[in-house]
């Protein structure tokens, strides 16, 4: 969800996190832009701890393009109720930004369509470093925290429909 649209916290049930017994989550975190991805990862881990979830596995890959492979390995392992992919791409002076962002987005969409495990997209695609900082625990929020919330909700959702 857009950060701009999600500024107001509601008190509705939509913002309540369900409890998921025995929740296991895998997190794949890109090393590139590690100041940002590290802050996103920390936000996710803090939310899981706050909610009482301890079975969280973290693995690192070099960059955002490699997130799809790492995420696929975790999703296919059968060990996780949800997998979060964390990355950060900051626009530069070449079209490389567009290719990397498209790769991560399409990879996440493909995995969500083909795997039985929800894959949570936590890849910041920002025009500049300040926008990334603002979304990684800065002035606007921590998208890592939001990704952890989404993982809990989607794991609960998936269990609702499991065989």
Buried (B, 14 or more C-beta within 10 A) or exposed (E): EEBEEEEEEEEEEEEEEEEBEEBBBBBBBBBBBEEBBBBBBBBBBBBBEEBEBEEBBBEBBEBBBBBBEBBBBBBBEEBBBBBBBBBBBBBEEEEEBEEBBEBBBEBBEEBBEEBEBBBBBBBBBBEEEEBBBBBBBBEBBBBBBBBBBBBBBBBBBBEEEEE
